[in-house]
Amino acid sequence: QIKECLDQCTNDEEDVNNQGVLLVERFVDLVDALLVYVEGPHEEMSLHCIDDLLKLCEFLADDSTASPLLKKRRSAASADHEAGTDESEVTSNEELELWWPILLGLSRSVGDARKKVRWKGMESLMKIISSHFFSKDSLDETKKSTQIQTLQLVYRGILSPILEFGGTDAQTTKPPELPTDFERFLTAPKPGEPQKAGAANPSPSWLDTTFDPFMDGCIQICLRSVDVLGDDTLVEEIFAMLNSCLTSDYGSMTVKGLRRLEQFISSDLRSSSITDDTWATVSHMLRRCLVVRGLPRLPSSISLNGSGHAADSTKTREDSQPDEEANTALIEQEAIREFLSEDAIFFDRRYIGSNTISVIGKFLESDRFSKTLGLRWRLFLVSGLAKGIRDWENAATILASHTGKNKIPRGQNPPDYLETAFYGRKWMNRFLLQIASLKEIEGNPAEGSRQAAAQTIVKEQTQALVSMFLEKESILTGDGKKLALDVKLLERLTNLVKDMLAGYAKLPDEHLSRMSWLNPVMSSCIHTNNEDIRFGIQKLVKRLH
């Protein structure tokens, strides 16, 4: 019947008695009726109605089938034009008013529980935007601007809200993937346990089945706008969509967004489209992902081992009022309780840190970005990683001191915060060596101050690794109880120190000469029990002199 009405609109456009007039007079009502069937329980009927919506889109896009209703509106637009109103603007708004119910309805279908329906809705939505929202004729700057504004409305009102469906079943999605070089030395699956949960049974969740093709479609429309309209405004809309993923409550959604962000920058965008402003946006997005959400601030006296300066803490408390001490203790306990509860519910957030580190590593070590990714944003990301490592170590300390209170759901095995911290330290060594090997730029005050800041970061992080190594070694060489965890941590810290020394040893003398702080820092562990580290330090110190 819809086909018959459409045919009559084409053949007997001026005949007000044919059925086509009913279609155009009740166009929005017809769209709403079809969308009711799309959301109905019968899958075949839903798919058929989506096809009918595509036919209505062809009708709207065909200038030869201008309906009496549209003619009436255009007559009103002409009258307004005589009064000083822009006719093209009125016509554009009027047409978008008729397109919007179809776009909005199809966007809802992308969140349908049935995979076939949401895939059909998504493919139809992308087809409509690609086919009917790009003019085939050459456009002047004014019309290009209007078309870009229309596409911006579509992104903000139609495409971006679709990502909310990623949170509807995020808790049933399969666990996020970890970087291939991530070492699970504390949470490795036991013998007999599956290595990858859900590998045999693919997850039917929205994130696992629809997120990637949906983002692919959005990015393709964006890239087409750059090619056809010569405008990269929609790149900002893609960043806004990815940022909404990165700020999601669910770790699975965040990891998906991180991986798609890396692909968007590394593969989809042209090098000419990547500017310093691009890196400013990306760097802030990534740095926020290095933060452990809800982490209470521990007193400075608490270290990774739970030890600290008890005397200083006691003296401070003696100087405080009893009521203030009690209130502070209660606030800390409540903050820790909330953190433990939130960590157990949103356990998949533990996958965010390692994936963020991996993405940062790919950007910082890529030759493609060596010229566009400046020292300012490299230091911004590395300093963010340094803070993230401290956060992960503090989170591990809290969990270790509240064993049994953090109840991860049965069958789930997220990485330990300490594993993420050591993964971060492994990459930190690579970043420090990269920064230390930078050539000094003279005659540029801004770059000179940044290079001074770079040397400060290298010194602080080198000192932090050496201090942790010595602290852990002293625990294991003392008379106290030696825990298996401490043995594992010392083994990995030893390897990290060795790697760091080997990297510094490869630096030319001109670079080492700018690292005068290296002598006192390395000399602090000259009496270590590890012979390889002692020998490496001696060779390095000789070169410094």
C-alpha positions in Angstrom: 0.0 0.0 0.0 2.9 2.4 0.7 4.3 1.6 -2.7 0.9 2.4 -4.3 0.7 5.7 -2.5 4.3 6.6 -3.5 3.5 5.8 -7.2 0.4 8.0 -7.1 2.4 10.8 -5.6 4.6 10.5 -8.6 2.0 10.1 -11.3 -0.9 12.2 -10.1 0.8 14.9 -8.0 -1.9 17.5 -8.7 -4.8 15.2 -8.0 -5.9 15.9 -4.4 -8.3 12.9 -4.5 -5.7 10.2 -4.8 -4.2 8.2 -1.9 -0.9 9.9 -2.3 -2.3 13.0 -0.8 -3.2 11.0 2.4 0.5 9.9 2.6 1.9 13.4 2.3 -0.7 15.0 4.6 -0.1 12.3 7.3 3.6 11.7 6.5 4.9 12.0 10.1 2.0 9.8 11.4 2.9 7.1 8.9 6.5 7.2 10.0 5.4 6.9 13.6 3.2 3.9 12.7 6.0 2.1 10.9 8.3 2.7 13.9 5.7 1.1 16.2 6.0 -2.1 14.1 9.8 -1.8 14.0 9.8 -1.9 17.8 7.2 -4.7 17.9 7.8 -8.3 18.8 7.7 -9.8 15.2 11.2 -9.7 13.8 10.3 -10.1 10.1 7.7 -7.4 10.4 10.3 -5.1 12.0 12.8 -5.7 9.2 10.2 -5.1 6.5 9.1 -1.8 8.1 12.7 -0.6 8.1 12.7 -1.2 4.3 9.5 0.8 4.1 11.2 3.7 6.0 13.9 3.6 3.4 11.3 4.0 0.6 9.9 7.0 2.4 13.4 8.5 2.5 13.7 8.1 -1.3 10.4 9.9 -1.6 11.6 12.8 0.6 14.8 13.1 -1.4 13.2 13.1 -4.8 12.5 16.7 -5.9 10.2 15.5 -8.6 7.6 14.3 -6.0 7.2 17.5 -4.1 4.0 17.0 -2.2 1.1 19.5 -1.9 2.1 19.9 1.8 5.6 20.8 0.9 4.4 23.2 -1.8 2.2 24.9 0.7 5.1 25.3 3.1 7.3 26.6 0.4 4.7 29.1 -0.6 4.7 30.3 3.0 8.5 30.3 2.9 8.4 32.5 -0.2 6.1 35.0 1.6 8.5 35.1 4.5 11.3 35.6 2.0 9.6 38.7 0.7 9.5 39.9 4.3 13.2 39.3 4.6 13.5 35.6 5.6 16.1 33.4 3.9 14.1 30.9 1.7 16.9 28.3 1.6 17.1 28.4 5.4 13.4 27.9 5.8 13.3 25.1 3.2 16.3 23.3 4.9 14.7 23.5 8.3 11.4 22.2 6.9 13.0 19.3 5.2 15.0 18.4 8.3 11.8 18.4 10.3 10.5 15.6 8.1 13.7 13.6 8.1 14.1 13.8 11.9 11.4 11.3 13.0 12.9 8.7 10.6 16.4 9.3 11.8 15.3 9.3 15.5 13.3 6.1 15.1 16.1 4.3 13.4 18.6 5.4 16.1 16.3 3.7 18.6 16.3 0.5 16.6 20.1 0.4 16.8 19.6 -0.4 20.5 17.1 -3.2 19.8 17.7 -6.5 21.7 17.5 -8.4 18.4 20.8 -8.4 16.6 19.2 -8.5 13.1 17.0 -5.6 13.8 19.7 -3.4 15.3 22.1 -4.2 12.5 19.4 -3.4 9.9 18.6 -0.2 11.6 22.2 0.8 11.9 23.0 0.0 8.2 19.8 1.9 7.1 20.7 4.9 9.3 24.2 5.2 7.8 22.9 4.7 4.3 20.3 7.5 4.7 22.9 10.0 6.1 25.5 9.1 3.4 23.0 9.2 0.5 20.8 12.1 1.4 22.8 14.5 3.6 25.6 15.1 1.1 24.8 17.2 -2.0 25.7 15.8 -5.4 26.1 19.3 -6.8 28.9 21.7 -6.2 28.2 24.0 -3.3 29.3 27.5 -2.5 30.7 28.3 1.0 27.4 29.3 2.5 25.7 26.0 1.4 28.7 24.0 2.6 28.4 25.7 6.0 24.7 24.9 6.1 25.4 21.2 5.2 28.1 20.9 7.9 25.7 22.4 10.5 23.0 19.9 9.5 25.5 17.0 9.9 26.5 18.4 13.3 22.9 18.3 14.4 22.7 14.7 13.2 25.8 13.7 15.1 24.7 15.4 18.3 21.0 14.5 18.2 21.0 11.1 16.4 24.4 9.4 16.4 26.0 10.3 19.7 23.0 9.2 21.9 23.2 5.8 20.4 26.3 5.1 22.4 24.1 5.1 25.5 23.0 1.6 24.5 26.6 0.5 25.3 25.8 0.8 29.0 22.5 -1.1 28.9 24.1 -4.6 28.9 27.8 -3.7 29.7 27.8 -6.0 32.7 27.0 -9.0 30.5 29.6 -8.2 27.9 32.8 -10.3 27.8 35.8 -9.0 29.8 37.9 -6.4 28.0 41.1 -7.5 26.3 44.5 -6.7 27.9 47.5 -5.6 25.8 49.5 -8.5 24.4 52.6 -7.6 26.4 50.8 -7.3 29.8 52.1 -9.8 32.4 49.7 -11.3 34.8 52.1 -12.5 37.4 49.5 -12.2 40.2 46.2 -13.1 38.6 47.2 -15.6 35.9 44.5 -18.3 35.3 45.1 -21.4 37.3 45.8 -24.7 35.4 42.6 -26.0 33.9 40.9 -22.6 33.8 40.0 -21.1 30.4 42.5 -18.5 29.2 39.8 -16.3 27.7 36.4 -16.3 29.2 33.7 -16.3 26.6 36.0 -17.2 23.7 33.9 -20.3 22.8 30.6 -18.5 23.2 30.6 -15.0 21.6 28.8 -12.4 23.6 25.5 -11.1 22.1 25.8 -7.8 23.9 25.6 -4.4 22.1 29.2 -3.6 22.9 30.5 -6.8 21.4 28.3 -7.0 18.3 27.4 -3.4 17.4 29.9 -0.9 18.8 32.7 -1.3 16.3 30.6 -1.3 13.1 28.6 1.7 14.4 31.8 3.7 15.1 33.1 2.6 11.7 30.0 4.1 10.1 30.2 7.4 12.0 33.9 7.8 11.2 33.3 7.0 7.5 30.7 9.8 7.3 33.1 12.2 9.1 36.0 11.3 6.6 33.6 11.8 3.7 32.7 15.3 4.9 36.4 16.1 5.0 36.9 14.9 1.4 33.6 16.2 -0.1 33.2 19.5 1.9 36.8 20.2 2.7 35.9 20.8 6.3 37.1 18.8 9.4 34.5 20.1 11.8 33.0 16.6 12.2 36.3 15.3 13.5 35.5 17.2 16.8 32.2 15.3 16.9 34.0 12.0 16.6 36.3 13.0 19.5 33.2 14.0 21.5 31.7 10.5 20.9 34.9 8.8 21.9 35.2 10.9 24.9 31.8 9.9 26.1 33.0 6.3 25.9 36.2 7.1 27.9 34.1 8.7 30.6 31.6 5.9 30.8 31.0 4.1 34.2 31.8 0.8 32.6 35.4 -0.3 31.9 34.3 -2.4 28.9 33.0 0.7 27.2 36.1 2.7 28.0 38.4 0.1 26.6 36.4 0.0 23.4 36.7 3.7 23.2 40.4 3.7 23.8 41.1 1.1 21.1 38.9 3.0 18.6 40.6 6.3 19.5 44.0 4.7 18.7 42.7 3.4 15.4 41.1 6.7 14.5 44.4 8.6 15.1 46.8 6.0 13.7 44.8 4.8 10.7 41.8 6.8 9.8 42.9 10.4 10.0 45.3 11.8 7.5 48.6 13.2 8.9 47.7 16.6 7.6 44.6 16.6 9.8 46.6 15.9 13.0 47.7 19.2 14.6 48.9 20.4 18.0 45.2 21.0 18.9 44.4 17.4 18.0 47.1 16.2 20.4 45.9 18.6 23.1 42.4 16.9 22.9 43.8 13.4 22.7 46.3 13.9 25.5 43.7 15.2 28.0 41.3 12.3 27.1 44.1 9.7 27.7 45.4 11.3 30.9 41.9 11.2 32.5 41.9 7.4 31.8 45.1 7.0 33.9 43.2 8.0 37.1 41.7 5.4 39.4 38.2 6.6 40.0 36.9 6.9 43.5 40.4 6.3 45.0 40.6 7.8 48.5 43.7 9.9 49.2 45.9 7.8 51.5 48.0 9.6 54.2 51.6 10.2 52.9 52.9 8.0 55.7 51.5 4.9 54.0 53.7 3.2 51.5 53.3 0.3 49.1 54.3 -2.1 51.8 51.9 -0.6 54.4 54.9 0.7 56.3 55.7 4.4 56.9 56.8 7.1 59.2 54.7 6.2 62.2 56.5 8.8 64.4 55.6 11.7 62.1 52.0 10.5 61.8 51.7 10.1 65.6 53.2 13.6 66.2 50.7 15.1 63.8 47.8 13.4 65.4 48.9 14.5 68.9 48.8 18.1 67.7 45.3 17.7 66.4 42.1 17.9 68.3 40.5 14.5 69.3 37.2 15.3 67.5 39.0 16.2 64.3 41.0 13.0 64.5 37.8 10.9 64.9 36.1 12.7 62.1 39.1 12.3 59.8 39.3 8.6 60.6 35.6 8.1 59.9 35.8 10.0 56.6 38.8 7.9 55.5 37.0 4.6 56.5 33.9 5.6 54.6 35.9 6.6 51.5 37.7 3.3 51.6 34.5 1.4 52.0 32.9 3.2 49.0 36.0 2.5 46.9 36.0 -1.2 47.7 32.3 -1.4 46.9 32.6 0.5 43.7 35.7 -1.5 42.6 33.8 -4.8 43.1 30.8 -3.6 41.1 32.8 -1.9 38.3 35.7 -4.4 38.3 36.2 -4.1 34.6 37.6 -0.6 35.2 40.8 -2.4 36.1 41.4 -3.1 32.4 41.4 0.7 31.6 44.9 1.5 32.9 46.9 -1.0 30.9 45.0 -0.3 27.7 45.6 3.4 28.2 49.4 2.8 28.7 49.5 0.7 25.5 47.7 3.4 23.5 50.1 6.1 24.8 53.1 3.9 24.0 51.9 3.5 20.4 51.6 7.2 20.0 54.9 8.1 21.6 56.9 5.5 19.7 55.3 6.0 16.3 57.5 7.6 13.7 54.4 8.9 12.0 53.8 11.3 14.9 57.4 12.3 15.6 56.9 15.8 14.2 53.3 16.5 15.2 53.4 15.2 18.8 55.5 17.8 20.5 57.5 17.6 23.7 54.8 19.5 25.6 52.2 16.8 25.2 54.8 14.0 25.6 55.7 15.3 29.0 52.0 15.8 29.8 51.3 12.1 29.1 54.4 10.8 30.9 53.8 12.9 34.0 50.2 11.6 33.9 51.5 8.0 33.8 53.7 8.7 36.8 50.7 9.8 38.8 48.8 6.8 37.5 51.5 4.4 38.8 51.2 6.0 42.2 47.4 5.6 42.1 47.6 1.9 41.1 50.1 1.2 43.9 47.8 3.0 46.4 44.8 1.1 45.2 46.8 -2.2 45.6 47.7 -1.1 49.2 44.1 -0.5 50.1 42.9 -3.9 48.7 45.8 -5.7 50.4 44.8 -4.2 53.8 41.1 -5.1 53.3 41.4 -8.7 52.1 38.0 -10.3 51.8 36.0 -7.1 51.6 36.5 -6.6 47.9 34.2 -9.3 46.4 34.7 -9.6 42.7 31.8 -11.5 41.0 32.3 -15.3 40.6 34.0 -16.2 37.3 35.6 -12.8 36.8 39.4 -12.4 37.0 40.4 -8.7 36.4 44.0 -7.8 36.6 45.6 -6.7 39.9 46.4 -3.0 40.4 50.0 -4.0 41.1 50.2 -5.7 37.7 49.0 -2.5 36.0 51.6 -0.5 38.1 54.4 -2.7 37.0 53.2 -2.6 33.4 53.3 1.2 33.7 56.8 1.1 35.1 58.0 -1.1 32.2 56.7 1.5 29.7 58.0 4.3 31.8 61.5 3.1 31.3 61.0 3.3 27.6 59.5 6.8 27.8 62.4 8.0 30.1 65.0 6.7 27.6 63.2 8.4 24.8 63.0 11.7 26.6 66.7 11.5 27.8 67.8 10.9 24.2 66.2 14.1 22.9 68.5 16.6 21.3 68.9 19.9 23.1 67.4 22.9 21.3 69.1 26.2 21.9 67.8 29.7 21.4 64.2 28.7 22.1 63.2 29.7 25.7 59.9 27.7 25.6 61.6 24.5 24.4 64.4 25.1 26.8 62.1 25.2 29.8 60.3 22.1 28.6 63.6 20.2 28.2 64.4 21.2 31.8 61.1 19.8 32.8 61.9 16.7 30.9 65.1 16.2 32.8 63.2 16.7 36.0 60.7 13.9 35.1 63.5 11.6 34.1 65.3 12.2 37.4 62.2 11.8 39.6 61.0 8.6 37.9 64.5 7.1 38.0 64.8 7.9 41.7 61.3 6.4 42.3 62.3 3.1 40.7 65.6 2.9 42.5 64.0 3.8 45.9 61.3 1.1 45.4 64.0 -1.5 44.4 66.1 -0.7 47.5 63.1 -0.7 49.8 61.9 -4.1 48.6 65.4 -5.6 48.7 65.9 -4.4 52.3 62.7 -6.2 53.3 63.8 -9.5 51.8 67.3 -9.3 53.2 66.1 -8.4 56.7 65.1 -10.8 59.5 61.3 -10.4 59.0 58.9 -12.7 57.4 59.4 -13.0 53.6 56.2 -13.1 51.6 55.9 -14.7 48.2 54.5 -11.4 46.8 57.6 -9.5 47.9 59.8 -12.1 46.1 57.8 -11.7 42.9 57.9 -7.9 43.2 61.7 -7.8 43.8 62.3 -10.0 40.8 60.4 -7.7 38.5 61.9 -4.5 40.1 65.4 -6.0 39.5 64.6 -6.6 35.9 63.3 -3.0 35.5 66.4 -1.5 37.1 68.6 -3.6 34.8 66.7 -2.5 31.7 66.9 1.1 32.8 70.7 0.9 33.3 71.1 -0.8 29.9 69.1 1.9 28.3 71.1 4.7 29.9 74.4 2.9 29.0 73.4 3.2 25.3 73.1 7.0 25.4 76.0 9.0 23.9 78.2 11.0 26.1 76.7 14.3 25.1 73.4 13.2 26.5 74.8 11.7 29.7 76.7 15.0 30.3 73.3 16.7 30.8 72.3 14.1 33.4 74.6 15.1 36.3 72.0 14.0 38.8 72.5 10.4 37.7 75.6 9.9 39.8 74.1 10.5 43.3 70.8 8.7 42.3 72.7 5.6 41.1 75.3 5.7 43.8 72.5 5.1 46.4 72.2 1.5 45.2 75.9 0.8 44.7 75.8 -1.6 47.7 72.9 -3.7 46.3 73.3 -7.4 46.6 72.7 -7.8 42.9 76.0 -8.1 41.1 74.7 -7.2 37.7 73.2 -4.0 38.9 76.4 -3.0 40.8 78.5 -3.6 37.7 76.1 -1.6 35.5 76.2 1.3 37.9 80.0 1.3 38.1 80.3 1.5 34.3 77.8 4.3 34.1 79.4 6.3 36.9 82.8 6.0 35.2 81.3 7.5 32.0 79.9 10.4 34.0 83.3 11.3 35.3 
